[in-house]
Amino acid sequence: MIQYISVSMLYVIDSDLSDNQFLYIDLFNIIPLIYLMTQSGPIPEICKEKPPKRLISFEIIFSVLGQTLIQALFQIGIYISIINQ
């Protein structure tokens, strides 16, 4: 989602990333995130609530869209801050 929002914002301002820039994003942003996600351990005790029966449920969709919105707002805020400088 981070890369999708970044590329979408660049297309809006008629810009594009080169192959080296995509490589930089993958090496220094995406790979560390993936590594940190794999290093998280299990929780000490199991939750009493059952997980949703379907993958497409309100809670999951709301969580994904919420994280995407937060990330997009941060990128737009950074973009506006750079433009104002």
Short mmCIF file of the C-alpha atoms (twelve columns), coordinates in Angstrom:
data_MODEL
# 
_entry.id   MODEL 
# 
loop_
_atom_site.group_PDB 
_atom_site.id 
_atom_site.type_symbol 
_atom_site.label_atom_id 
_atom_site.label_alt_id 
_atom_site.label_comp_id 
_atom_site.label_asym_id 
_atom_site.label_seq_id 
_atom_site.Cartn_x 
_atom_site.Cartn_y 
_atom_site.Cartn_z 
_atom_site.pdbx_PDB_model_num 
ATOM 1  C CA . MET A 1  0.000   0.000   0.000   1 
ATOM 2  C CA . ILE A 2  2.896   2.349   0.730   1 
ATOM 3  C CA . GLN A 3  4.319   1.900   -2.740  1 
ATOM 4  C CA . TYR A 4  0.883   2.113   -4.365  1 
ATOM 5  C CA . ILE A 5  0.086   5.454   -2.697  1 
ATOM 6  C CA . SER A 6  3.557   6.799   -3.513  1 
ATOM 7  C CA . VAL A 7  3.300   5.910   -7.196  1 
ATOM 8  C CA . SER A 8  -0.287  7.183   -7.397  1 
ATOM 9  C CA . MET A 9  0.744   10.543  -5.951  1 
ATOM 10 C CA . LEU A 10 3.610   10.778  -8.435  1 
ATOM 11 C CA . TYR A 11 1.283   10.056  -11.371 1 
ATOM 12 C CA . VAL A 12 -1.003  12.856  -10.204 1 
ATOM 13 C CA . ILE A 13 1.859   15.354  -10.482 1 
ATOM 14 C CA . ASP A 14 3.005   13.862  -13.849 1 
ATOM 15 C CA . SER A 15 6.115   12.186  -12.506 1 
ATOM 16 C CA . ASP A 16 7.370   8.615   -12.515 1 
ATOM 17 C CA . LEU A 17 9.901   6.528   -10.607 1 
ATOM 18 C CA . SER A 18 12.905  5.071   -12.374 1 
ATOM 19 C CA . ASP A 19 13.981  1.460   -11.898 1 
ATOM 20 C CA . ASN A 20 16.710  2.533   -9.473  1 
ATOM 21 C CA . GLN A 21 14.193  4.469   -7.391  1 
ATOM 22 C CA . PHE A 22 11.884  1.437   -7.208  1 
ATOM 23 C CA . LEU A 23 14.909  -0.621  -6.140  1 
ATOM 24 C CA . TYR A 24 15.732  1.930   -3.428  1 
ATOM 25 C CA . ILE A 25 12.144  1.786   -2.122  1 
ATOM 26 C CA . ASP A 26 12.238  -2.009  -2.042  1 
ATOM 27 C CA . LEU A 27 15.661  -2.281  -0.414  1 
ATOM 28 C CA . PHE A 28 15.360  0.399   2.234   1 
ATOM 29 C CA . ASN A 29 11.622  0.591   2.954   1 
ATOM 30 C CA . ILE A 30 9.848   -2.640  2.085   1 
ATOM 31 C CA . ILE A 31 12.469  -5.257  2.997   1 
ATOM 32 C CA . PRO A 32 13.089  -3.869  6.535   1 
ATOM 33 C CA . LEU A 33 9.318   -3.777  7.119   1 
ATOM 34 C CA . ILE A 34 8.999   -7.388  5.998   1 
ATOM 35 C CA . TYR A 35 11.940  -8.421  8.205   1 
ATOM 36 C CA . LEU A 36 10.490  -6.709  11.268  1 
ATOM 37 C CA . MET A 37 7.082   -8.284  10.645  1 
ATOM 38 C CA . THR A 38 8.639   -11.761 10.544  1 
ATOM 39 C CA . GLN A 39 10.529  -11.157 13.810  1 
ATOM 40 C CA . SER A 40 7.440   -10.505 15.903  1 
ATOM 41 C CA . GLY A 41 6.796   -13.356 18.282  1 
ATOM 42 C CA . PRO A 42 3.535   -14.970 19.330  1 
ATOM 43 C CA . ILE A 43 1.381   -13.465 22.017  1 
ATOM 44 C CA . PRO A 44 1.680   -15.183 25.409  1 
ATOM 45 C CA . GLU A 45 -1.942  -16.316 25.601  1 
ATOM 46 C CA . ILE A 46 -4.645  -17.069 23.078  1 
ATOM 47 C CA . CYS A 47 -7.512  -14.618 22.694  1 
ATOM 48 C CA . LYS A 48 -10.963 -15.878 23.676  1 
ATOM 49 C CA . GLU A 49 -12.657 -14.262 20.667  1 
ATOM 50 C CA . LYS A 50 -13.020 -16.237 17.459  1 
ATOM 51 C CA . PRO A 51 -11.465 -14.767 14.317  1 
ATOM 52 C CA . PRO A 52 -13.840 -13.613 11.578  1 
ATOM 53 C CA . LYS A 53 -15.277 -16.437 9.510   1 
ATOM 54 C CA . ARG A 54 -14.659 -14.580 6.272   1 
ATOM 55 C CA . LEU A 55 -11.549 -12.815 5.076   1 
ATOM 56 C CA . ILE A 56 -13.674 -10.008 3.697   1 
ATOM 57 C CA . SER A 57 -15.370 -8.747  6.835   1 
ATOM 58 C CA . PHE A 58 -16.063 -5.230  8.089   1 
ATOM 59 C CA . GLU A 59 -13.266 -5.302  10.668  1 
ATOM 60 C CA . ILE A 60 -10.599 -6.416  8.193   1 
ATOM 61 C CA . ILE A 61 -11.668 -4.052  5.407   1 
ATOM 62 C CA . PHE A 62 -11.906 -1.147  7.872   1 
ATOM 63 C CA . SER A 63 -8.426  -1.933  9.228   1 
ATOM 64 C CA . VAL A 64 -6.823  -2.058  5.774   1 
ATOM 65 C CA . LEU A 65 -8.587  1.070   4.547   1 
ATOM 66 C CA . GLY A 66 -7.808  2.893   7.810   1 
ATOM 67 C CA . GLN A 67 -4.091  2.102   7.569   1 
ATOM 68 C CA . THR A 68 -4.077  3.142   3.912   1 
ATOM 69 C CA . LEU A 69 -5.799  6.427   4.746   1 
ATOM 70 C CA . ILE A 70 -3.356  7.191   7.585   1 
ATOM 71 C CA . GLN A 71 -0.393  6.431   5.340   1 
ATOM 72 C CA . ALA A 72 -1.805  8.526   2.483   1 
ATOM 73 C CA . LEU A 73 -2.442  11.469  4.811   1 
ATOM 74 C CA . PHE A 74 1.144   11.351  6.046   1 
ATOM 75 C CA . GLN A 75 2.490   11.266  2.482   1 
ATOM 76 C CA . ILE A 76 0.232   14.110  1.380   1 
ATOM 77 C CA . GLY A 77 1.290   16.109  4.439   1 
ATOM 78 C CA . ILE A 78 4.955   15.535  3.650   1 
ATOM 79 C CA . TYR A 79 4.366   16.477  0.009   1 
ATOM 80 C CA . ILE A 80 2.641   19.737  1.014   1 
ATOM 81 C CA . SER A 81 5.449   20.488  3.468   1 
ATOM 82 C CA . ILE A 82 8.061   20.011  0.736   1 
ATOM 83 C CA . ILE A 83 6.137   22.162  -1.744  1 
ATOM 84 C CA . ASN A 84 5.873   24.981  0.834   1 
ATOM 85 C CA . GLN A 85 9.624   24.954  1.365   1 
# 
